Amino acid sequence: MLREALRDPDPLVRRAAAGTAVVLEPEDRVALAAPILRDPVRTVRIEALGSLLDVPREQIPAGSRADLDRAIAEYRAVQATNAD
């Protein structure tokens, strides 16, 4: 069901699914959440990032590490924009 939700056309459903992935084992999280780091909607990408932050970097496939780095940079930029 989570796999289907991550492909849902509604970004709110994808965002919720990306956040829910945090309860999975790290290897399952990587398999499901890493592709969402390329989602066209920023909040979905950032939620996917949150699900992957405690996964050791070496467990993230090399092809997804650049996506992870972009999502981290994007998260930091959003936080800087919203800073008081």
N, CA and C atoms as an extended XYZ file, in Angstrom:
252
Properties=species:S:1:pos:R:3:atomname:S:1:resname:S:1:resid:I:1 pbc="F F F"
N         0.821       -1.181        0.000 N   MET     1
C         0.000        0.000        0.000 CA  MET     1
C         0.878        1.263        0.000 C   MET     1
N         1.956        1.234        0.754 N   LEU     2
C         2.857        2.384        0.802 CA  LEU     2
C         3.502        2.635       -0.557 C   LEU     2
N         3.891        1.578       -1.218 N   ARG     3
C         4.492        1.700       -2.556 CA  ARG     3
C         3.522        2.387       -3.518 C   ARG     3
N         2.251        2.011       -3.458 N   GLU     4
C         1.236        2.638       -4.318 CA  GLU     4
C         1.044        4.102       -3.946 C   GLU     4
N         1.036        4.400       -2.656 N   ALA     5
C         0.842        5.780       -2.215 CA  ALA     5
C         1.986        6.686       -2.667 C   ALA     5
N         3.192        6.141       -2.743 N   LEU     6
C         4.329        6.934       -3.202 CA  LEU     6
C         4.246        7.274       -4.687 C   LEU     6
N         3.383        6.571       -5.419 N   ARG     7
C         3.189        6.848       -6.846 CA  ARG     7
C         1.859        7.552       -7.115 C   ARG     7
N         1.144        7.907       -6.072 N   ASP     8
C        -0.163        8.547       -6.220 CA  ASP     8
C        -0.024        9.886       -6.944 C   ASP     8
N        -0.995       10.253       -7.777 N   PRO     9
C        -0.910       11.548       -8.460 CA  PRO     9
C        -1.040       12.751       -7.519 C   PRO     9
N        -1.622       12.555       -6.355 N   ASP    10
C        -1.799       13.651       -5.400 CA  ASP    10
C        -0.526       13.820       -4.567 C   ASP    10
N         0.111       14.992       -4.636 N   PRO    11
C         1.351       15.194       -3.874 CA  PRO    11
C         1.153       15.096       -2.359 C   PRO    11
N        -0.041       15.385       -1.866 N   LEU    12
C        -0.278       15.259       -0.426 CA  LEU    12
C        -0.222       13.792        0.003 C   LEU    12
N        -0.702       12.910       -0.840 N   VAL    13
C        -0.635       11.480       -0.542 CA  VAL    13
C         0.817       11.014       -0.597 C   VAL    13
N         1.547       11.458       -1.625 N   ARG    14
C         2.965       11.080       -1.726 CA  ARG    14
C         3.757       11.594       -0.534 C   ARG    14
N         3.471       12.822       -0.116 N   ARG    15
C         4.182       13.403        1.034 CA  ARG    15
C         3.915       12.593        2.302 C   ARG    15
N         2.656       12.250        2.546 N   ALA    16
C         2.314       11.456        3.725 CA  ALA    16
C         2.989       10.087        3.665 C   ALA    16
N         3.003        9.481        2.492 N   ALA    17
C         3.638        8.172        2.335 CA  ALA    17
C         5.144        8.266        2.573 C   ALA    17
N         5.768        9.324        2.081 N   ALA    18
C         7.207        9.500        2.280 CA  ALA    18
C         7.525        9.637        3.768 C   ALA    18
N         6.683       10.340        4.498 N   GLY    19
C         6.887       10.477        5.940 CA  GLY    19
C         6.646        9.184        6.689 C   GLY    19
N         5.710        8.390        6.220 N   THR    20
C         5.395        7.114        6.851 CA  THR    20
C         6.517        6.103        6.670 C   THR    20
N         7.296        6.264        5.617 N   ALA    21
C         8.390        5.319        5.333 CA  ALA    21
C         9.400        5.248        6.466 C   ALA    21
N         9.441        6.242        7.331 N   VAL    22
C        10.419        6.281        8.425 CA  VAL    22
C        10.273        5.080        9.369 C   VAL    22
N         9.127        4.441        9.401 N   VAL    23
C         8.929        3.298       10.304 CA  VAL    23
C         9.493        2.003        9.730 C   VAL    23
N         9.906        2.007        8.482 N   LEU    24
C        10.425        0.808        7.836 CA  LEU    24
C        11.894        0.579        8.188 C   LEU    24
N        12.344       -0.630        7.942 N   GLU    25
C        13.769       -0.939        8.090 CA  GLU    25
C        14.556       -0.098        7.083 C   GLU    25
N        15.801        0.252        7.407 N   PRO    26
C        16.581        1.135        6.521 CA  PRO    26
C        16.637        0.692        5.063 C   PRO    26
N        16.837       -0.590        4.805 N   GLU    27
C        16.947       -1.022        3.408 CA  GLU    27
C        15.622       -0.855        2.665 C   GLU    27
N        14.504       -1.046        3.362 N   ASP    28
C        13.199       -0.834        2.741 CA  ASP    28
C        12.933        0.653        2.524 C   ASP    28
N        13.356        1.465        3.494 N   ARG    29
C        13.205        2.918        3.343 CA  ARG    29
C        13.956        3.425        2.139 C   ARG    29
N        15.187        2.954        1.986 N   VAL    30
C        16.005        3.377        0.849 CA  VAL    30
C        15.317        2.984       -0.455 C   VAL    30
N        14.840        1.755       -0.522 N   ALA    31
C        14.197        1.277       -1.750 CA  ALA    31
C        12.965        2.094       -2.105 C   ALA    31
N        12.212        2.515       -1.096 N   LEU    32
C        10.977        3.246       -1.365 CA  LEU    32
C        11.156        4.761       -1.409 C   LEU    32
N        11.953        5.310       -0.502 N   ALA    33
C        12.038        6.769       -0.389 CA  ALA    33
C        13.094        7.404       -1.284 C   ALA    33
N        14.167        6.702       -1.599 N   ALA    34
C        15.217        7.309       -2.429 CA  ALA    34
C        14.693        7.787       -3.787 C   ALA    34
N        13.855        7.027       -4.477 N   PRO    35
C        13.340        7.536       -5.758 CA  PRO    35
C        12.475        8.794       -5.608 C   PRO    35
N        11.861        8.966       -4.454 N   ILE    36
C        11.004       10.135       -4.222 CA  ILE    36
C        11.834       11.401       -4.041 C   ILE    36
N        13.127       11.271       -3.835 N   LEU    37
C        13.988       12.455       -3.757 CA  LEU    37
C        14.000       13.229       -5.069 C   LEU    37
N        13.466       12.623       -6.144 N   ARG    38
C        13.370       13.282       -7.452 CA  ARG    38
C        11.943       13.712       -7.768 C   ARG    38
N        11.059       13.666       -6.784 N   ASP    39
C         9.664       14.057       -7.000 CA  ASP    39
C         9.602       15.510       -7.479 C   ASP    39
N         8.633       15.850       -8.314 N   PRO    40
C         8.538       17.239       -8.785 CA  PRO    40
C         8.083       18.242       -7.719 C   PRO    40
N         7.584       17.749       -6.587 N   VAL    41
C         7.070       18.636       -5.533 CA  VAL    41
C         8.059       18.687       -4.372 C   VAL    41
N         8.470       19.892       -4.020 N   ARG    42
C         9.505       20.076       -2.994 CA  ARG    42
C         9.126       19.466       -1.648 C   ARG    42
N         7.904       19.657       -1.182 N   THR    43
C         7.548       19.122        0.139 CA  THR    43
C         7.628       17.595        0.168 C   THR    43
N         7.359       16.959       -0.955 N   VAL    44
C         7.487       15.502       -1.033 CA  VAL    44
C         8.960       15.115       -0.933 C   VAL    44
N         9.817       15.838       -1.664 N   ARG    45
C        11.258       15.546       -1.623 CA  ARG    45
C        11.810       15.728       -0.215 C   ARG    45
N        11.402       16.772        0.452 N   ILE    46
C        11.918       17.051        1.799 CA  ILE    46
C        11.409       16.015        2.795 C   ILE    46
N        10.176       15.578        2.645 N   GLU    47
C         9.646       14.522        3.527 CA  GLU    47
C        10.395       13.214        3.298 C   GLU    47
N        10.708       12.910        2.047 N   ALA    48
C        11.502       11.707        1.740 CA  ALA    48
C        12.877       11.815        2.380 C   ALA    48
N        13.465       12.992        2.311 N   LEU    49
C        14.762       13.214        2.947 CA  LEU    49
C        14.685       12.904        4.439 C   LEU    49
N        13.647       13.377        5.092 N   GLY    50
C        13.482       13.119        6.516 CA  GLY    50
C        13.428       11.637        6.850 C   GLY    50
N        12.885       10.854        5.940 N   SER    51
C        12.810        9.409        6.153 CA  SER    51
C        14.162        8.722        5.985 C   SER    51
N        15.092        9.405        5.337 N   LEU    52
C        16.381        8.780        5.027 CA  LEU    52
C        17.549        9.304        5.860 C   LEU    52
N        17.325       10.315        6.668 N   LEU    53
C        18.440       10.970        7.354 CA  LEU    53
C        19.228       10.063        8.290 C   LEU    53
N        18.583        9.085        8.909 N   ASP    54
C        19.328        8.230        9.836 CA  ASP    54
C        19.875        6.968        9.173 C   ASP    54
N        19.715        6.855        7.869 N   VAL    55
C        20.282        5.718        7.134 CA  VAL    55
C        21.742        6.053        6.816 C   VAL    55
N        22.668        5.183        7.163 N   PRO    56
C        24.075        5.462        6.838 CA  PRO    56
C        24.257        5.708        5.337 C   PRO    56
N        25.051        6.695        5.015 N   ARG    57
C        25.250        7.112        3.620 CA  ARG    57
C        25.683        5.951        2.725 C   ARG    57
N        26.503        5.053        3.256 N   GLU    58
C        26.983        3.951        2.425 CA  GLU    58
C        25.870        2.958        2.074 C   GLU    58
N        24.738        3.024        2.769 N   GLN    59
C        23.605        2.163        2.436 CA  GLN    59
C        22.719        2.764        1.342 C   GLN    59
N        22.960        4.021        1.007 N   ILE    60
C        22.215        4.676       -0.071 CA  ILE    60
C        22.936        4.354       -1.375 C   ILE    60
N        22.232        3.866       -2.383 N   PRO    61
C        22.900        3.552       -3.649 CA  PRO    61
C        23.629        4.769       -4.219 C   PRO    61
N        24.773        4.527       -4.830 N   ALA    62
C        25.586        5.619       -5.370 CA  ALA    62
C        24.776        6.518       -6.285 C   ALA    62
N        23.871        5.951       -7.064 N   GLY    63
C        23.055        6.745       -7.981 CA  GLY    63
C        22.070        7.664       -7.284 C   GLY    63
N        21.758        7.390       -6.034 N   SER    64
C        20.808        8.214       -5.283 CA  SER    64
C        21.490        9.211       -4.360 C   SER    64
N        22.792        9.092       -4.185 N   ARG    65
C        23.496       10.002       -3.267 CA  ARG    65
C        23.465       11.438       -3.752 C   ARG    65
N        23.558       11.641       -5.046 N   ALA    66
C        23.472       13.010       -5.580 CA  ALA    66
C        22.082       13.579       -5.324 C   ALA    66
N        21.048       12.746       -5.462 N   ASP    67
C        19.679       13.195       -5.159 CA  ASP    67
C        19.563       13.557       -3.680 C   ASP    67
N        20.177       12.751       -2.828 N   LEU    68
C        20.169       13.016       -1.399 CA  LEU    68
C        20.864       14.346       -1.097 C   LEU    68
N        22.015       14.570       -1.703 N   ASP    69
C        22.748       15.817       -1.488 CA  ASP    69
C        21.946       17.024       -1.966 C   ASP    69
N        21.268       16.887       -3.114 N   ARG    70
C        20.428       17.990       -3.606 CA  ARG    70
C        19.272       18.272       -2.652 C   ARG    70
N        18.675       17.208       -2.116 N   ALA    71
C        17.566       17.389       -1.186 CA  ALA    71
C        18.041       18.051        0.109 C   ALA    71
N        19.227       17.692        0.574 N   ILE    72
C        19.779       18.335        1.774 CA  ILE    72
C        20.023       19.819        1.513 C   ILE    72
N        20.606       20.131        0.373 N   ALA    73
C        20.856       21.537        0.025 CA  ALA    73
C        19.543       22.300       -0.098 C   ALA    73
N        18.554       21.658       -0.686 N   GLU    74
C        17.252       22.303       -0.837 CA  GLU    74
C        16.609       22.544        0.528 C   GLU    74
N        16.702       21.579        1.420 N   TYR    75
C        16.172       21.724        2.775 CA  TYR    75
C        16.845       22.897        3.483 C   TYR    75
N        18.163       22.964        3.367 N   ARG    76
C        18.895       24.067        4.006 CA  ARG    76
C        18.479       25.410        3.434 C   ARG    76
N        18.284       25.480        2.137 N   ALA    77
C        17.869       26.734        1.492 CA  ALA    77
C        16.484       27.141        1.974 C   ALA    77
N        15.591       26.190        2.102 N   VAL    78
C        14.237       26.494        2.609 CA  VAL    78
C        14.326       27.011        4.034 C   VAL    78
N        15.145       26.363        4.859 N   GLN    79
C        15.271       26.795        6.238 CA  GLN    79
C        15.878       28.197        6.327 C   GLN    79
N        16.845       28.495        5.483 N   ALA    80
C        17.457       29.830        5.473 CA  ALA    80
C        16.457       30.880        5.041 C   ALA    80
N        15.600       30.538        4.109 N   THR    81
C        14.582       31.470        3.632 CA  THR    81
C        13.571       31.753        4.722 C   THR    81
N        13.245       30.721        5.498 N   ASN    82
C        12.228       30.861        6.548 CA  ASN    82
C        12.788       31.339        7.880 C   ASN    82
N        14.093       31.540        7.952 N   ALA    83
C        14.696       31.957        9.212 CA  ALA    83
C        14.249       33.357        9.589 C   ALA    83
N        14.104       33.566       10.858 N   ASP    84
C        13.705       34.901       11.345 CA  ASP    84
C        14.885       35.832       11.393 C   ASP    84
